[in-house]
Each structure stands twice: as structure tokens, then as C-alpha cells.
Amino acid sequence: MRDMPEPTVDFDFRLTDRVALVTGGASGIGAAIAAAFATKGATVAVADLATDGGYTCDVSDPESVESTVAAVIADHGKIDILVNSAGIARLAPAEEISLKDWDSTMAVNLKGTFLMCQVVGRHMLAAGRGAIVNMASQAASVAIEEHVAYCASKFGVLGVTKVLATEWAGRGVRVNSISPTVVLTDLGIKAWDNPKGDALKKLIPTGRFAYPDEIAAAAIYLASDAAAMVNGADLVVDGGYTIK
């Protein structure tokens, strides 16, 4: 016995009439997602620490998050989709990493993701619908050397994602995450275009890193109604790095 009629799935993954807020959207993965969403018909609000024409937001600051979300809703009337792409990486051996770098990593990657989810989530719950996509990482499920703070923060993002998915799906708000491998953004190229990067690629079954638009494609799917039954999932885009 079915609870509801079988839905008609839109295989074009349209986001027409949706308002999407993308943090970290001024560059890198966030910018690719923002651009991709626009091609699917969404109205995109970009929030970043440094943005031209978007919303200036420090995701680690509760007041900044509140004011940014209020401004987006004042300008567009709603937020249907939230993508948490703002993030930093402070890498060092575990015995050497500074408390400052640990704290800043947690503040942006974990606390910032939660704050955005909480504030935007309240509006989505009141509206009875919404889709949230959190940016995790391959470092959210496997240990990577010199990534102690980054791994801890991204493992935490998966935990937040799953709890919110459990609590909110029955009220119309789906929450999922994406876990990429190294992505060839400007920062990714700078960090991994070296022998260390060459060695890492050898551990990836596909033999290469990902491109920003490949992550954006995953975000389009998760944000669209075609993914209406996908909730609390972590979509891994890592070429198979974590399957071993």
C-alpha cells in the first residue's frame, strides 16, 4: 500500500523558482555550485567573507549568519536551498598544529555549517520544505595525515548532517552531504600540484582529482526534487579513494 501517489521525476533536475543560498560561493567549489544552480533556473544568493555583489558573511559568527539570512529573505522572500561550502584547511602534524588553527578550523567548518543549518533551517521548517547540502570531504570518513583538525571538523559535518536529516525530514526539510576528493580549484591546484599530489592520485582508482563542476553536478541532484527520497546521505565524489 502506497502512502502517496508515485511522483513524476524531473530528469532535467530543474531548480526553477527556487532561491538558493550558497556559502563560500565567491570562489572554488561554491562558485561552481552557484553558477550551476543558476543554469537550472535558481535564484542564487552568494555569501562569502569576500564577495563582490553578494552577501558578506562570516559563517562562524552567529550575528553575521543571522543578518545574512535575514537579508537574503528580505531580498528574495524565502530560501529553498542551502549549500554550506564555506571552509578552511589548516594542515600540520597532530603534535604540531596550533590551538589557533584547530579552533579556526572548527569554527568555520563545523560551527559555521551548523549555524547556517540552524538559522536557515528554522525558516525552511516554517515553510514546510527545503533542501540542505553540506560540504564534507573524503577526510570525513578516512584518516589523512596532517589533517587532524580538518578530519575532525568534517567528521563532525557528517554527524550534524545525519542528525538534522533525522529530525527534519518528516517536516519537509532534507539534509545531505557531499564528500569530494581533492578538487582542482585554484587553491586545490596550488596545494596539490606537486609530488605529494602525484602520490595521492595513485591511490585514487580513477587516477585523477575532481573538477569543480563535477561537485556542482552532485549538488544539483541533491538539491532537486529528483532526490526527494535521498536524506541523510553522503554522496562521495572521490574516484573511489575511500572504498579500499
N, C-alpha and C positions, 0 to 999 in steps of 0.2 A: 504494500500500500504506500502510495507516494504522499508526502507532506504538502507538496505544491506541484504545479504544472512544470514539466520539463522546460528549462529555459532555452531560449534561442541564443546560441553563442555567436558573438560577433568576431569572426576570424580576422577582421581588419584591426581589431584592438583599438577602436576609436575612443578618444577621450573628449569628445565634443561636449561643450557646456560645462566642463569640469574646471575648477580652479585648483591648481597645484602649487604648493609651497615647497621649494627646494632649497635646503640649507647647503652652504658650501657651493652654491650654484654659479659663482663667478668664474670658476676655473675647473680644470680637471674633469673628474667623473661627474661632478654635479653639473657643470656646464653642458656636458654631453647629454645628460638626462633632461635638463631643462630644454635644450634645443630639440631633442627627440619628442618630448611631450608636446611641444608647440606644433610639430608636424602632424600630430594626431588630433589636433583641434583644441588642446587645452589652453586655458589662460594661465600663464606661468608667472609666479612671483618668486624672484630670486632673493635669497637672504644670505649675506656673507659679511665678514668683517670689513672687507674692502670690495665695494661693488659700485659700479657706475650705472645708475639708472635702476638699481634695485633697492632693497631694504637693508640698512646697516644693522647687523645683529651679532652679538656675542652670545653664542648658544650656552655658554657656561654661566651666564648672568641671568638670574630669574627675572629681573626687571626688564632687561633687554629683550628677553623672549616674550614676555607679556606684551610689551609695547609693540614689538614687531608683529605678533599675531593679531593684535587689535588693529594695527594699521592695515594689514592685508584684508581683514574682514571689512573694515571701513571702506576700503577702496573697491573690493570685489564682492562683498556681501556674504561670502562663505569660503570655506576651504574643504574641498572634496578629497584631496590627495596631499599627503605629506611625505617627502623624501628627506631623510636625515643623512646627508652626505658630508657634512662638515666634520673634519677630523684632522688630527696631527699625529706624527710619528716621532718619538724621541727614543732613539736606539742606543743601547750600550750594554755591556756585560752586566749581569744582575748584581754582581758585587760592586760595580762602579756607578750605576745610574744614580743620579742625584734625586733627592726627595722633591726638589722643584720640578724636575722633568716627570717624575712619577705623578705628582699632583696635577700638573697641567694636562697630562695625557688623560687622566681620569676625568678631569673637569670638562674637557671638550668632548672626548669620545663617548664616555659613559653618562656622566651627569647631563651633558648637553643633549644627548639623544633622549634621555628620559624626560628632561624638562620640556622639550619640544613636543614629545608624545603626549605628555600630561596636559599641557595647555591647549594644544590643537585638539587633542582627544576629547576634551570636555565639550568643545563646540561640535565635533563630529557626533558624539553621543547624543547631544541635544537634538541634532538634526536627524539622527537615526540612520546615518550612513557615513562611510568614509573608508579610505584605504591608506595604510601607512607602510612605507618601505624603509627599513633601516639598513644602513650600510655596515655590514660586518666585515669579514675577511677570512681568508684561509687560516689566518692567525687566530681565528675564533674557535678552531676545532683541533688544531695541531700545534705543538710547540715549535717555535722558531728561535734559533739562537739570537741573542741580543735584543729580543723583543719582549722582555718580561712585562713591561708596563703596557705595551701595545696589545700583547696577547691577553693580559688580564682585562683590559678595557673592552676588547672585542668579544671575549668570552662572556663578559657582562652584558654586552649588547644582545647577544643571543638569549640570555636569561630574561632580560627585560621584554624582548620581543615575544617570547613564548608565554610569559605571564599575562601580558596585555592581550595577546591573542585569545587566551583562555577566558579572561574576564570580559572582553568587549565584543567578541564575535556575535554573541546572542543579542546584542543591541545594535548590530548593523555595521560594526567597525572591524575590518580585517587588518591584521598586523603580520607582516612577513619581513624577511631579511634577505640580503644578497651577500654572498661571500666570494669576492674575486681573488684571483691570484694577483701578482704584480700587474698593474695596468700601465700602459705606455702613455701616460700623461707627461707633461713637461717635467714634473717632479719625479715621476717614475723612471723616465729615461735617465735623468741626472743621477739618480740613486743606484740604478742597476745596469747601466751601460759600462760594464767593467768585468773583470774575471769572476767576481763573486756572482754577478748576474748570469754569466755564461754557465757557471756551475749549477746554479739553481734551475735554469732552463732544462738541463739534462735530467733533472728529477721530475719534470712535468711530462707525462706521456705524450701530449701533443707537441712537445718540443719548442714551445714558444710562450710568450706572455700574452696577455689580453689587450685589446684596444678599447678605448672609452665607449665607442658605440656598441660594443658587444655587451657591456654592462647596462647601457641605456636600453637595449632591447629587452633585457630581463626585467628592468624596472617598468617598462611599458606594459609588459604582460601582467606583472603582479598588481599594477595599479588599475588595470582594466577589468571590466565586468566578466571577461572570459575566465578570469581567475577567481570567480565568486566562491568556489569551494576550496581555494588554497588559503589556508590560515595557519599561522604559527610555523610556517615552513622556512627553511634556509635554502635558498637557491644558490648552489655552489657553481661558480663560473671560474674554474681553476685548471681546466685542461686535464683534470684527473690527478692533480698533485696530492690531494688528501685521501685518495682511495687506497693507498698502499698500507 
